[in-house]
Amino acid sequence: MKIAITGATGELGQFVIQALLKKTKASELIALVRNIEKATELKNLGIEVRHFDYDQPESLAPALQGVDKLLLISANEIGRRTPQHQAVIQATQHAKVPYIAYTSVLHADRSPLGLAQEHRDTEALILNSGLSYTFLRNNWYSENYLASVQHAIETGILYGSAEDGKISSAAREDYAEAIAVVLTSTGHEQKTYELAGSEAFTLTDLAHYLTETSGKKVVYQNIPAAAYTQALLQAGLPAGLVDVIVDADVQTVKGAMYNDSKTLEQLIGHAPLTIQEQLNAQFVS
């Protein structure tokens, strides 16, 4: 059984590789990467590395020869994902790979998130391809919220536009473990999994956790989306990333980040890390 992973040197991809190595041999894994030089550590683990560039369609089908299962980790260039994913799906068909797993977004079919449309497009392409598939609809990564906590602790204010919207985020490593379970076991074909953390929180809760962990008072301050956008731009974040961050908060108010199915917990066989546990680990380290 040969399992190929796209974006294998990316943040999620590396966690997926680690999770897979606990369930299968390195010789059964194929890392598909844009930059071979960045995959030295994977080679050293005994994993086969193949060049795979979404923007070079001719490179895709040859790299998929002999693959039994393909994990398509969604590309990171928002706005270009649909044609890139389409090229991968077509190459998967040409290479006669029988099965594809795709990392989509929570409730992709009805999510109000701006970036959900590309996931809907990709899911439709896979459904129309005739391939056997599994859709892994991941909710937001908790790491997305933890990236800015140091600034919040320093200023005493956690800014956002999510009001009291509930967030069921989870750690990348827990999503990765679920992916590894699906890729190394049976019964997941033609299924869609809505994956999210088992415990929800609000940004007010997060500010409270920050206070507890750091010993410094942090409060959540909700501000209008336009003001939040300006603040993030002034902080030097790229406009495209700012749009995604602000949209995520705005849609959180509408329930876009909340899920209570506990499907992730059921797949991995244990409770996912809570954001509070991740925060504690971040401070300890």
Helices and strands as residue ranges (DSSP letters): E 3-6, H 11-21, G 26-28, E 29-33, G 36-39, H 40-44, E 48-51, G 57-59, H 60-63, E 69-72, H 81-94, E 99-105, H 116-129, E 132-138, H 143-146, H 149-155, E 157-160, H 172-184, E 191-195, H 203-214, E 219-222, H 225-234, H 239-252, H 263-268, H 275-284
